[in-house]
Amino acid sequence: MTVVTAPSGTRANARPFLYGDEITAIARALESGQYGHGAETEAFERELAAYLGTPDVVAVATGTAALHLALLAAGVGPGDEVVVPSLTFCASVQAIVASGARPKFVDVDSATLCTTADHIRAALTPATRAVMPVHYGGRAVDLSNLREHLAAQDIAIVEDAAHAFGSFTGSRRVGATGDMTCFSFDAIKALTCGDGGAVIPRSPSEASALRRARALGITSSRNERGHSLSYTVDGVGFRYHLSTLNAAIGRTQLARFPEMEERRRTLWCAYAAALKELEEVTLVDLDVVNTVPFNCTILVPAPLRGEVHTRLRAAEVAVGVHYPLNHRQPAFIRWASPLPHSESLWQQILNLPFHPDMTEDDVHTVTAALKRALHLAGGRFPATTTVRDPERDRQSSATEASL
Ligand SMILES: *Cc1c(COP(=O)(O)O)cnc(C)c1O
């Protein structure tokens, strides 16, 4: 069986990486005749736990579902506040809103694009019930200095580790620090199930609550239900299970994950080396020794960023901007507060194409195109002067006025 490999490595900002065995795994799952939650899902959970070094793992349908269920399991609900960076995928915030709570947006560190213990501490209020650090780029946010303080106030740490599968916090994998951790296995994540996610529970009782909630609140397993006349629905539930088809893909990917760690580190280091000669841009460091890199993010001086983006896109170099700030989104703007670093970073962020089958040649194609784009953009807008864009000024003052 052949696996289709996509064309040029620079034309996608991110894309799934297949090892080739996934098709056999899906065929096996299809033939089993059991497509919902099943033996494949449970085997995937055990294998994830062994890899991460955690007592248990609860597999779910998506990373967003993982965040939603984790917040509910932490007792988060209406009237509560959950601290979250604005610079994250909107899924983090939607999960908070789905739980009935409201987001309390925090700023991030300009060097890492991650929020810090200090930002989080300053954002705590009597309404805070959980904090949601986001491991941007795969870099773990270390909250060990804050853990006791949060525990004393019964505030849960729910990590959005969608980018950070395989990364380390100190000597332990992200997920094995004792907090509730949520992973995503969607198409572009380092480990893909097609779609999938997982929650690392803090205790056996939390694990059972999560398992019940992912299965519509039904307390008995499918096997037990087969033998009895009835079943019990005990509490809120969703259809958030991970299907055996998706789990089969994930098991194949997990078995080969050491290769992925290596490929992503090598690719990020190739970028780091190639970008050294471009003085105009700053590579966002992600502590590559401890991190399985999810992306390669650079900061381009704000007056040039838009044009550099347009020129690279025109040259079929698929750059992106991750992420539009959530506190500026119509859905969340009512919870906005001033976030100076995030605002300024968002004008500079550029995510370079980053996926594991990119070659060193692709990296050079990207950096050469970037150099050209910077040169052409800089010719018109010298990087040392601030260029005023009347349209943008008008828009941003309008947004500010509405804050
Ligand atoms: C991918 C992602 C999610 C959501 O995961 P899905 O599996 O796509 O639902 C949440 N947060 C971040 C930061 C992500 O990148």
The ligand as a MOL file (V3000), in Angstrom:
LIG
                    3D

  0  0  0     0  0            999 V3000
M  V30 BEGIN CTAB
M  V30 COUNTS 15 15 0 0 0
M  V30 BEGIN ATOM
M  V30 1 C -5.1540 22.1270 18.5640 0
M  V30 2 C -5.3380 22.9580 19.7690 0
M  V30 3 C -6.4470 22.8260 20.6230 0
M  V30 4 C -7.6700 22.0200 20.2940 0
M  V30 5 O -7.4520 20.7170 19.9420 0
M  V30 6 P -8.4570 20.0000 18.8930 0
M  V30 7 O -8.0170 18.5780 18.9930 0
M  V30 8 O -8.2310 20.5940 17.5570 0
M  V30 9 O -9.8390 20.1890 19.4170 0
M  V30 10 C -6.4730 23.5660 21.7900 0
M  V30 11 N -5.4810 24.4180 22.1030 0
M  V30 12 C -4.4160 24.5900 21.3030 0
M  V30 13 C -3.3510 25.5430 21.7340 0
M  V30 14 C -4.3190 23.8910 20.1020 0
M  V30 15 O -3.2670 24.0980 19.2950 0
M  V30 END ATOM
M  V30 BEGIN BOND
M  V30 1 1 1 2
M  V30 2 1 2 3
M  V30 3 2 2 14
M  V30 4 1 3 4
M  V30 5 2 3 10
M  V30 6 1 4 5
M  V30 7 1 5 6
M  V30 8 2 6 7
M  V30 9 1 6 8
M  V30 10 1 6 9
M  V30 11 1 10 11
M  V30 12 2 11 12
M  V30 13 1 12 13
M  V30 14 1 12 14
M  V30 15 1 14 15
M  V30 END BOND
M  V30 END CTAB
M  END
